[in-house]
Amino acid sequence: MSTLHSHWISLAAVATVTLLLPASAPVGGAPRAASVASTAAPSSSPATTPRVATPAPPPADAVIVGAGDIASCTSSGDSATARLLDGIGEIVYTLGDNAYPDGTAANFARCYDKTWGRHKARTRPAVGNHEYHSAAARAYFRYFGSAAGDPAKGYYSYDIGAWHVIVVNSNCGEVGGCRAGSVQERWVRRDLAASTRTCTLAYWHHPRFTSGSEHGNATEMQPIWQALHDYGAEIVLSGHNHQYERFAPQTPTGTLDTARGIRQFVVGTGGASHYGFGKARPNSEVRNSTAFGVLKLTLSVNSYTWQFVPVPGQTFTDSGTGTCH
């Protein structure tokens, strides 16, 4: 082999070894990656498409159902209304006077627990005056546990669907009053201010407005109603009078207010007994004092529907719709 021929073979071998070096190896003082990049074909990868966030779906309709003035071992009405609950709703609410006659542990065990008690796990109760016949309503708070809120207060709130729900303790003397500036009234305002929900519902035992002959208007609840009105609440539910009554939307003083007023339902129809009516109050739209039953509320994103569901054998009912403020 000639010297020239051998020289060309050596150069070819060196060139081959150079091409097999790692990309980080320096060639001519520059990184291998730079040398390869200068001769590589343009990338054919498509441009990255920006991600677009998928909007969250609106909350689904929520259903709550309940009544007040419920369980008495001397009445079968509580058993009948409890059977209505078996096929309705997500949350069961109570409007106070849950166990008669005195809200004792025995009353809860013998009367309430055997009827509405089977829905205890999904119940969000309000406390009535009969619960306080047992010292500090201890039996009520022990029975419902954390679902009833702080035993020293008896008021709390929760969200369901697009709605914010406030449960108030209308036994004002037990919680330092319900007047403007009271601890509970200030809490209601703070709670409303912090809510991010579109619509608001509140419930408690003593009705701000009523046509019932047994108990009159609970005027001490006006400051709480004022707070709710200031923040655009839609609905208030109460019991205490053992009957059903629906009012048109009203201001805290009872003036018709179709633009910003709160619609009140008195639903003392849980099964204990019935009371009669006196003279119909202004803005009272529907009244019944003979049917036991429950009020079902379907809570939508910007509206609601109501339906009074009577126990079998009763024909009275009431239904309608409303919009959020």
PADRENMI-272963 format. One record per residue (C-alpha): residue number from 1; residue in one letter; x, y, z. Coordinates in nm, 2 decimals. Example, Ala and Ser with C-alpha at 12.3 -4.5 7.8 and 13.67 -1.06 7.14 Angstrom:
2
ATOM/1/a/1.23/-0.45/0.78
ATOM/2/s/1.37/-0.11/0.71
// end
This chain:
325
ATOM/1/m/0.00/0.00/0.00
ATOM/2/s/0.13/0.35/-0.09
ATOM/3/t/0.20/0.61/0.17
ATOM/4/l/-0.06/0.84/0.02
ATOM/5/h/-0.33/0.57/0.03
ATOM/6/s/-0.26/0.50/0.40
ATOM/7/h/-0.29/0.87/0.48
ATOM/8/w/-0.64/0.89/0.34
ATOM/9/i/-0.75/0.58/0.53
ATOM/10/s/-0.63/0.74/0.85
ATOM/11/l/-0.82/1.06/0.78
ATOM/12/a/-1.14/0.87/0.71
ATOM/13/a/-1.11/0.68/1.04
ATOM/14/v/-1.06/1.00/1.24
ATOM/15/a/-1.37/1.15/1.07
ATOM/16/t/-1.58/0.85/1.16
ATOM/17/v/-1.47/0.86/1.52
ATOM/18/t/-1.55/1.23/1.54
ATOM/19/l/-1.91/1.18/1.43
ATOM/20/l/-1.96/0.91/1.70
ATOM/21/l/-1.85/1.14/1.98
ATOM/22/p/-2.12/1.25/2.24
ATOM/23/a/-2.30/1.57/2.17
ATOM/24/s/-2.12/1.74/2.46
ATOM/25/a/-1.78/1.66/2.34
ATOM/26/p/-1.59/1.97/2.20
ATOM/27/v/-1.51/1.98/1.84
ATOM/28/g/-1.30/2.27/1.72
ATOM/29/g/-1.36/2.44/2.06
ATOM/30/a/-1.75/2.44/2.03
ATOM/31/p/-2.01/2.21/2.19
ATOM/32/r/-2.12/1.92/1.97
ATOM/33/a/-2.48/2.03/2.00
ATOM/34/a/-2.40/2.36/1.82
ATOM/35/s/-2.22/2.18/1.54
ATOM/36/v/-2.51/1.94/1.49
ATOM/37/a/-2.77/2.22/1.51
ATOM/38/s/-2.60/2.40/1.22
ATOM/39/t/-2.67/2.12/0.99
ATOM/40/a/-2.99/1.96/1.12
ATOM/41/a/-3.32/2.00/0.94
ATOM/42/p/-3.58/2.24/1.09
ATOM/43/s/-3.80/2.07/1.35
ATOM/44/s/-4.14/1.96/1.22
ATOM/45/s/-4.30/1.96/1.57
ATOM/46/p/-4.63/2.17/1.58
ATOM/47/a/-4.64/2.48/1.80
ATOM/48/t/-4.78/2.43/2.15
ATOM/49/t/-5.15/2.52/2.18
ATOM/50/p/-5.23/2.73/2.49
ATOM/51/r/-5.46/2.55/2.73
ATOM/52/v/-5.80/2.71/2.78
ATOM/53/a/-5.95/2.65/3.13
ATOM/54/t/-6.29/2.47/3.12
ATOM/55/p/-6.55/2.67/3.31
ATOM/56/a/-6.69/2.49/3.61
ATOM/57/p/-7.05/2.37/3.56
ATOM/58/p/-7.31/2.56/3.76
ATOM/59/p/-7.42/2.39/4.08
ATOM/60/a/-7.70/2.14/4.04
ATOM/61/d/-8.04/2.20/4.19
ATOM/62/a/-8.05/2.11/4.56
ATOM/63/v/-8.36/1.99/4.75
ATOM/64/i/-8.43/2.05/5.12
ATOM/65/v/-8.74/1.94/5.31
ATOM/66/g/-8.88/1.97/5.65
ATOM/67/a/-9.12/2.13/5.90
ATOM/68/g/-9.14/2.23/6.27
ATOM/69/d/-9.34/2.12/6.58
ATOM/70/i/-9.28/1.76/6.51
ATOM/71/a/-9.26/1.47/6.74
ATOM/72/s/-9.52/1.38/7.01
ATOM/73/c/-9.58/1.04/7.15
ATOM/74/t/-9.95/1.13/7.17
ATOM/75/s/-9.98/1.19/6.80
ATOM/76/s/-9.94/0.98/6.49
ATOM/77/g/-9.88/1.28/6.27
ATOM/78/d/-9.50/1.27/6.32
ATOM/79/s/-9.49/0.91/6.19
ATOM/80/a/-9.68/1.02/5.88
ATOM/81/t/-9.46/1.31/5.80
ATOM/82/a/-9.15/1.10/5.86
ATOM/83/r/-9.27/0.87/5.59
ATOM/84/l/-9.29/1.16/5.35
ATOM/85/l/-8.92/1.24/5.41
ATOM/86/d/-8.82/0.89/5.31
ATOM/87/g/-8.83/0.97/4.94
ATOM/88/i/-8.76/1.35/4.94
ATOM/89/g/-8.46/1.57/4.94
ATOM/90/e/-8.10/1.58/5.04
ATOM/91/i/-8.11/1.79/5.36
ATOM/92/v/-8.39/1.76/5.62
ATOM/93/y/-8.44/2.08/5.82
ATOM/94/t/-8.64/2.12/6.14
ATOM/95/l/-8.79/2.44/6.26
ATOM/96/g/-8.78/2.38/6.64
ATOM/97/d/-9.00/2.21/6.90
ATOM/98/n/-8.87/1.89/6.76
ATOM/99/a/-8.97/1.67/7.06
ATOM/100/y/-9.27/1.73/7.29
ATOM/101/p/-9.36/1.81/7.55
ATOM/102/d/-9.03/1.93/7.70
ATOM/103/g/-8.74/1.84/7.46
ATOM/104/t/-8.59/1.60/7.72
ATOM/105/a/-8.36/1.31/7.63
ATOM/106/a/-8.66/1.08/7.69
ATOM/107/n/-8.88/1.28/7.45
ATOM/108/f/-8.61/1.26/7.19
ATOM/109/a/-8.56/0.88/7.24
ATOM/110/r/-8.93/0.78/7.26
ATOM/111/c/-9.09/1.02/7.01
ATOM/112/y/-8.84/1.19/6.77
ATOM/113/d/-8.59/0.91/6.73
ATOM/114/k/-8.85/0.66/6.63
ATOM/115/t/-8.99/0.88/6.36
ATOM/116/w/-8.78/1.16/6.21
ATOM/117/g/-8.48/1.02/6.38
ATOM/118/r/-8.41/0.78/6.09
ATOM/119/h/-8.31/1.09/5.89
ATOM/120/k/-8.08/1.22/6.16
ATOM/121/a/-7.77/1.19/5.95
ATOM/122/r/-7.90/1.44/5.70
ATOM/123/t/-8.08/1.67/5.94
ATOM/124/r/-7.98/2.03/6.00
ATOM/125/p/-8.20/2.14/6.30
ATOM/126/a/-8.32/2.46/6.45
ATOM/127/v/-8.39/2.48/6.82
ATOM/128/g/-8.74/2.57/6.96
ATOM/129/n/-8.87/2.70/7.29
ATOM/130/h/-8.98/2.35/7.40
ATOM/131/e/-8.61/2.23/7.38
ATOM/132/y/-8.53/2.49/7.64
ATOM/133/h/-8.78/2.34/7.88
ATOM/134/s/-8.49/2.10/7.93
ATOM/135/a/-8.21/2.31/8.10
ATOM/136/a/-8.00/2.49/7.83
ATOM/137/a/-8.16/2.26/7.57
ATOM/138/r/-7.89/2.01/7.66
ATOM/139/a/-8.09/1.71/7.54
ATOM/140/y/-8.14/1.87/7.20
ATOM/141/f/-7.77/1.95/7.16
ATOM/142/r/-7.66/1.61/7.27
ATOM/143/y/-7.90/1.44/7.04
ATOM/144/f/-7.80/1.63/6.72
ATOM/145/g/-7.44/1.68/6.82
ATOM/146/s/-7.23/1.90/6.60
ATOM/147/a/-7.51/1.93/6.34
ATOM/148/a/-7.69/2.17/6.59
ATOM/149/g/-7.40/2.41/6.62
ATOM/150/d/-7.23/2.53/6.93
ATOM/151/p/-7.45/2.45/7.23
ATOM/152/a/-7.38/2.80/7.37
ATOM/153/k/-7.52/2.95/7.06
ATOM/154/g/-7.75/2.73/6.86
ATOM/155/y/-7.70/2.92/6.54
ATOM/156/y/-7.48/2.82/6.24
ATOM/157/s/-7.48/2.82/5.86
ATOM/158/y/-7.41/2.59/5.57
ATOM/159/d/-7.40/2.59/5.19
ATOM/160/i/-7.61/2.37/4.96
ATOM/161/g/-7.58/2.40/4.58
ATOM/162/a/-7.59/2.77/4.49
ATOM/163/w/-7.75/2.87/4.82
ATOM/164/h/-7.63/2.98/5.16
ATOM/165/v/-7.84/2.87/5.45
ATOM/166/i/-7.84/3.04/5.79
ATOM/167/v/-7.99/2.87/6.10
ATOM/168/v/-8.09/3.13/6.37
ATOM/169/n/-8.17/3.07/6.74
ATOM/170/s/-8.49/3.27/6.79
ATOM/171/n/-8.49/3.19/7.17
ATOM/172/c/-8.33/3.53/7.20
ATOM/173/g/-8.31/3.54/7.58
ATOM/174/e/-8.10/3.22/7.58
ATOM/175/v/-7.83/3.37/7.35
ATOM/176/g/-7.80/3.73/7.47
ATOM/177/g/-8.08/3.88/7.26
ATOM/178/c/-8.16/3.93/6.89
ATOM/179/r/-8.15/4.31/6.89
ATOM/180/a/-7.94/4.51/6.66
ATOM/181/g/-7.58/4.49/6.78
ATOM/182/s/-7.64/4.17/6.98
ATOM/183/v/-7.38/3.89/6.94
ATOM/184/q/-7.61/3.69/6.72
ATOM/185/e/-7.72/3.98/6.50
ATOM/186/r/-7.36/4.08/6.44
ATOM/187/w/-7.27/3.72/6.36
ATOM/188/v/-7.55/3.70/6.10
ATOM/189/r/-7.42/4.01/5.93
ATOM/190/r/-7.06/3.88/5.93
ATOM/191/d/-7.18/3.55/5.79
ATOM/192/l/-7.38/3.71/5.52
ATOM/193/a/-7.09/3.94/5.42
ATOM/194/a/-6.86/3.64/5.39
ATOM/195/s/-7.10/3.43/5.18
ATOM/196/t/-7.01/3.37/4.81
ATOM/197/r/-7.34/3.21/4.72
ATOM/198/t/-7.60/3.38/4.49
ATOM/199/c/-7.91/3.31/4.70
ATOM/200/t/-7.98/3.30/5.08
ATOM/201/l/-8.23/3.11/5.29
ATOM/202/a/-8.27/3.14/5.67
ATOM/203/y/-8.48/2.95/5.92
ATOM/204/w/-8.57/2.96/6.29
ATOM/205/h/-8.85/2.88/6.53
ATOM/206/h/-9.05/3.19/6.61
ATOM/207/p/-9.22/3.35/6.31
ATOM/208/r/-9.16/3.72/6.24
ATOM/209/f/-9.51/3.73/6.09
ATOM/210/t/-9.80/3.51/6.16
ATOM/211/s/-10.18/3.50/6.15
ATOM/212/g/-10.19/3.23/6.41
ATOM/213/s/-10.42/3.27/6.70
ATOM/214/e/-10.19/3.09/6.95
ATOM/215/h/-9.88/3.30/6.90
ATOM/216/g/-9.84/3.65/6.76
ATOM/217/n/-9.57/3.82/6.56
ATOM/218/a/-9.22/3.77/6.70
ATOM/219/t/-9.12/4.14/6.68
ATOM/220/e/-8.78/4.06/6.85
ATOM/221/m/-8.68/3.89/6.52
ATOM/222/q/-8.70/4.22/6.32
ATOM/223/p/-8.33/4.31/6.35
ATOM/224/i/-8.23/3.96/6.22
ATOM/225/w/-8.48/4.01/5.93
ATOM/226/q/-8.33/4.35/5.87
ATOM/227/a/-7.99/4.20/5.84
ATOM/228/l/-8.12/3.94/5.59
ATOM/229/h/-8.30/4.21/5.40
ATOM/230/d/-7.99/4.43/5.38
ATOM/231/y/-7.80/4.14/5.22
ATOM/232/g/-8.08/4.04/4.98
ATOM/233/a/-8.20/3.71/5.13
ATOM/234/e/-8.49/3.53/4.96
ATOM/235/i/-8.66/3.30/5.21
ATOM/236/v/-8.73/3.27/5.58
ATOM/237/l/-8.89/2.95/5.73
ATOM/238/s/-9.04/2.93/6.08
ATOM/239/g/-9.26/2.71/6.29
ATOM/240/h/-9.41/2.77/6.65
ATOM/241/n/-9.77/2.81/6.53
ATOM/242/h/-9.89/2.46/6.43
ATOM/243/q/-10.02/2.55/6.08
ATOM/244/y/-9.91/2.64/5.73
ATOM/245/e/-9.90/3.00/5.61
ATOM/246/r/-9.72/3.16/5.32
ATOM/247/f/-9.66/3.53/5.30
ATOM/248/a/-9.57/3.75/5.00
ATOM/249/p/-9.22/3.91/5.01
ATOM/250/q/-9.20/4.17/5.28
ATOM/251/t/-8.97/4.43/5.44
ATOM/252/p/-8.87/4.39/5.81
ATOM/253/t/-9.17/4.60/5.91
ATOM/254/g/-9.42/4.40/5.71
ATOM/255/t/-9.46/4.62/5.40
ATOM/256/l/-9.51/4.44/5.07
ATOM/257/d/-9.18/4.45/4.88
ATOM/258/t/-9.18/4.25/4.56
ATOM/259/a/-8.84/4.38/4.45
ATOM/260/r/-8.63/4.31/4.76
ATOM/261/g/-8.86/4.16/5.02
ATOM/262/i/-8.82/3.82/5.19
ATOM/263/r/-9.08/3.55/5.15
ATOM/264/q/-9.18/3.38/5.48
ATOM/265/f/-9.33/3.03/5.53
ATOM/266/v/-9.47/2.92/5.86
ATOM/267/v/-9.45/2.54/5.86
ATOM/268/g/-9.55/2.42/6.20
ATOM/269/t/-9.70/2.11/6.04
ATOM/270/g/-9.45/1.84/6.15
ATOM/271/g/-9.71/1.63/6.33
ATOM/272/a/-9.75/1.74/6.69
ATOM/273/s/-10.09/1.91/6.67
ATOM/274/h/-10.28/2.19/6.50
ATOM/275/y/-10.36/2.55/6.60
ATOM/276/g/-10.62/2.78/6.46
ATOM/277/f/-10.60/3.12/6.28
ATOM/278/g/-10.70/3.46/6.39
ATOM/279/k/-10.74/3.76/6.16
ATOM/280/a/-10.53/3.73/5.84
ATOM/281/r/-10.22/3.94/5.86
ATOM/282/p/-10.13/4.18/5.57
ATOM/283/n/-9.95/4.00/5.28
ATOM/284/s/-10.07/3.65/5.40
ATOM/285/e/-10.13/3.46/5.08
ATOM/286/v/-10.22/3.10/5.18
ATOM/287/r/-10.32/2.95/5.51
ATOM/288/n/-10.41/2.60/5.63
ATOM/289/s/-10.46/2.46/5.98
ATOM/290/t/-10.58/2.10/5.92
ATOM/291/a/-10.30/1.92/5.72
ATOM/292/f/-9.98/1.77/5.85
ATOM/293/g/-9.71/1.78/5.59
ATOM/294/v/-9.36/1.90/5.49
ATOM/295/l/-9.24/2.19/5.28
ATOM/296/k/-9.01/2.08/4.99
ATOM/297/l/-8.78/2.35/4.85
ATOM/298/t/-8.59/2.30/4.52
ATOM/299/l/-8.30/2.55/4.52
ATOM/300/s/-8.17/2.64/4.18
ATOM/301/v/-7.89/2.87/4.07
ATOM/302/n/-8.10/3.19/4.05
ATOM/303/s/-8.45/3.07/4.16
ATOM/304/y/-8.65/2.84/4.38
ATOM/305/t/-8.97/2.64/4.38
ATOM/306/w/-9.18/2.54/4.68
ATOM/307/q/-9.43/2.26/4.73
ATOM/308/f/-9.62/2.17/5.05
ATOM/309/v/-9.65/1.79/5.05
ATOM/310/p/-9.94/1.67/5.28
ATOM/311/v/-9.96/1.33/5.45
ATOM/312/p/-10.18/1.07/5.28
ATOM/313/g/-10.55/1.14/5.32
ATOM/314/q/-10.50/1.52/5.31
ATOM/315/t/-10.57/1.72/5.00
ATOM/316/f/-10.43/2.06/5.09
ATOM/317/t/-10.12/2.16/4.90
ATOM/318/d/-9.94/2.48/4.79
ATOM/319/s/-9.67/2.54/4.53
ATOM/320/g/-9.50/2.81/4.34
ATOM/321/t/-9.17/2.97/4.22
ATOM/322/g/-8.95/3.26/4.30
ATOM/323/t/-8.63/3.43/4.19
ATOM/324/c/-8.32/3.54/4.37
ATOM/325/h/-8.25/3.90/4.42
// end
